Structure formats: C-alpha cells, structure tokens
C-alpha cells in the first residue's frame, strides 16, 4: 500500500482553486478580444494583464488557508463540514462566474453570482477565524478583490445593459 507523502495534501489543497481558474481562462481568452473589449468600462477598471496574477495569488492564498483549516481539524470529519463546506460552496460560485459573465454574457447574473460568492466567502473567513486566524487572514485579500470585482461588474452591467 502506497503512503501519501506528507507534502501532498498541502500541494493538493493549494492548487485545487486554480483548477476552476484554468478552465475559466479558456472561456475568458476567447471573449476578451471581442466581446469584453467592446464593453464600456469605468476608468478605474484594472488592465487585463492584472487579472491573471491577482487571481493566481488569491487562489493560492485561499487554497493554502483551506489546507490549514483541514489540518487543524484533523482532516475531513464532522468538525470540518461547515468550514470546508462553506469554502467549497464559495469556490463553486467563484468558478461559476466566468461561464456566466464571459461565456453567457449575463452581466446581471454575473453580479448576483459575485454577491453570493462574497457572502459565502465572508462566512468562510468567519468560520475559519475560530479555527485558524492565519487561514482567515489569507481570505482578506480575496474579500477585498471580490468587493472591487462586484463594483466593476455592477458598473459594466449598468453601462452596457443592452449589449449581449
């Protein structure tokens, strides 16, 4: 019977969030040059090149935070259902945003998805703070970015409501 190396869970948890980002980037790359480029965006919209490194950093932080919580609670068990369940829920919502906003061009539904993601991510951070403060702090940059992304999504939706 093979033994899992001690570092394997750390790597797996840290890389897991990137899976949705990589899949979503396939949709985004097709839509940026034509559809997204045609949208009116506010002056404070970050340049396109900023998004990939920011999301890469945020996914790494939240992934490592989830590992810290998992380890602190002794793995997948009754105690980890809520904190890791909330995490999984916000991650699924996070991954859903790209196909909704970029794939289906549903800017309003994208905003709804972002607001649900923000609420669930906030609940995740709150639940983690009772288990491991560092893990909760690793969610703070993500929460700040979600606030900015929500404001940006709202502005794009309001300014381009008639564009499909």
C-alpha positions as CSV (number, residue, x, y, z in Angstrom):
1,X,0.0,0.0,0.0
2,X,1.4,3.4,-1.1
3,X,1.9,6.1,1.5
4,X,1.0,9.6,0.6
5,X,3.9,12.0,1.0
6,X,3.4,14.5,3.9
7,X,3.6,17.4,1.4
8,X,0.9,16.1,-0.9
9,X,-2.2,17.5,0.9
10,X,-0.5,20.9,1.1
11,X,0.1,21.0,-2.6
12,X,-3.3,19.5,-3.5
13,X,-5.3,22.0,-1.3
14,X,-3.2,24.9,-2.5
15,X,-3.6,24.0,-6.2
16,X,-7.3,23.0,-6.1
17,X,-8.7,26.5,-6.6
18,X,-6.5,27.0,-9.6
19,X,-8.4,24.2,-11.5
20,X,-11.5,26.4,-12.0
21,X,-9.3,29.4,-12.9
22,X,-7.5,27.4,-15.6
23,X,-10.8,26.1,-17.0
24,X,-12.4,29.6,-16.8
25,X,-9.4,31.1,-18.6
26,X,-10.3,29.2,-21.7
27,X,-13.6,31.0,-21.9
28,X,-12.1,34.3,-20.9
29,X,-9.4,34.2,-23.5
30,X,-11.9,33.8,-26.3
31,X,-14.2,36.7,-25.1
32,X,-11.6,39.4,-24.1
33,X,-10.6,40.5,-27.6
34,X,-14.1,40.9,-29.0
35,X,-17.0,41.0,-26.6
36,X,-15.2,42.3,-23.4
37,X,-13.2,44.8,-25.4
38,X,-16.4,46.2,-26.8
39,X,-17.8,46.9,-23.4
40,X,-17.7,50.3,-21.7
41,X,-15.7,50.1,-18.6
42,X,-15.0,52.6,-15.8
43,X,-11.7,54.5,-15.7
44,X,-10.7,52.5,-12.6
45,X,-11.0,49.1,-14.3
46,X,-7.7,47.3,-13.9
47,X,-5.9,46.5,-17.2
48,X,-6.5,43.0,-18.5
49,X,-3.0,41.8,-17.6
50,X,-3.6,42.3,-13.9
51,X,-6.4,39.7,-13.5
52,X,-4.4,36.5,-14.0
53,X,-1.6,37.2,-11.5
54,X,-4.1,38.6,-9.0
55,X,-6.4,35.5,-9.3
56,X,-3.4,33.2,-9.1
57,X,-2.3,34.8,-5.9
58,X,-5.8,34.8,-4.4
59,X,-6.4,31.2,-5.4
60,X,-3.0,30.2,-3.8
61,X,-3.9,32.1,-0.5
62,X,-7.4,30.6,-0.2
63,X,-6.1,27.1,-1.1
64,X,-3.4,27.2,1.5
65,X,-5.9,28.5,4.0
66,X,-8.2,25.6,3.3
67,X,-5.3,23.2,3.9
68,X,-4.5,24.9,7.3
69,X,-8.2,24.5,8.4
70,X,-8.3,20.9,7.1
71,X,-5.1,20.1,9.0
72,X,-6.1,21.9,12.2
73,X,-9.4,20.0,12.3
74,X,-7.8,16.6,11.7
75,X,-8.9,16.1,8.1
76,X,-12.4,15.6,6.7
77,X,-14.7,14.9,9.6
78,X,-17.8,16.2,11.4
79,X,-15.9,19.3,12.6
80,X,-14.7,20.3,9.1
81,X,-18.1,20.0,7.4
82,X,-19.2,23.6,7.9
83,X,-15.8,25.5,7.4
84,X,-14.8,23.4,4.4
85,X,-18.4,23.1,3.1
86,X,-18.6,26.9,3.1
87,X,-15.2,27.1,1.3
88,X,-16.3,24.6,-1.3
89,X,-19.6,26.5,-1.9
90,X,-17.8,29.8,-2.4
91,X,-15.3,28.2,-4.6
92,X,-18.0,26.6,-6.8
93,X,-19.7,30.1,-7.0
94,X,-16.4,31.7,-7.9
95,X,-15.8,29.2,-10.7
96,X,-19.4,29.7,-12.0
97,X,-18.9,33.4,-12.5
98,X,-16.7,33.1,-15.6
99,X,-19.1,31.0,-17.7
100,X,-22.0,33.2,-16.6
101,X,-20.3,36.6,-17.2
102,X,-17.9,35.8,-20.1
103,X,-19.5,32.7,-21.6
104,X,-23.2,33.6,-21.5
105,X,-22.7,37.4,-21.4
106,X,-25.1,37.6,-18.5
107,X,-23.7,40.6,-16.7
108,X,-26.6,40.9,-14.2
109,X,-26.4,37.2,-13.3
110,X,-22.7,37.6,-13.0
111,X,-23.2,40.3,-10.4
112,X,-25.7,38.0,-8.5
113,X,-23.1,35.2,-8.6
114,X,-20.4,37.6,-7.3
115,X,-22.5,38.8,-4.4
116,X,-23.4,35.2,-3.4
117,X,-19.6,34.4,-3.7
118,X,-18.8,37.4,-1.5
119,X,-21.3,36.4,1.1
120,X,-20.2,32.8,1.2
121,X,-16.5,33.8,1.2
122,X,-17.2,36.1,4.2
123,X,-18.9,33.3,6.0
124,X,-16.0,31.0,5.2
125,X,-13.5,33.5,6.6
126,X,-15.6,34.0,9.7
127,X,-15.8,30.2,10.3
128,X,-12.1,29.9,9.7
129,X,-11.3,32.6,12.2
130,X,-12.5,30.4,15.0
131,X,-10.1,27.6,13.8
132,X,-7.0,29.2,12.5
133,X,-6.6,33.0,12.4
134,X,-3.9,32.9,9.7
135,X,-6.2,30.9,7.4
136,X,-8.9,33.6,7.9
137,X,-6.4,36.4,7.2
138,X,-5.5,34.7,4.0
139,X,-9.1,35.3,2.8
140,X,-8.9,39.1,3.4
141,X,-7.2,40.0,0.1
142,X,-9.8,37.8,-1.7
143,X,-12.7,39.5,0.1
144,X,-11.3,42.9,-0.9
145,X,-10.9,41.8,-4.5
146,X,-14.4,40.4,-4.6
147,X,-15.7,43.9,-3.4
148,X,-13.8,45.6,-6.2
149,X,-14.9,42.9,-8.7
150,X,-18.6,43.3,-7.6
151,X,-18.4,47.1,-8.1
152,X,-16.8,46.6,-11.5
153,X,-19.3,44.0,-12.6
154,X,-22.1,46.3,-11.4
155,X,-20.7,49.3,-13.4
156,X,-20.2,47.2,-16.5
157,X,-23.8,45.8,-16.2
158,X,-25.3,49.3,-15.7
159,X,-23.2,50.9,-18.5
160,X,-23.8,48.1,-21.0
161,X,-27.2,46.7,-20.1
162,X,-28.3,46.4,-23.7
163,X,-25.2,44.5,-25.0
164,X,-25.4,40.8,-25.4
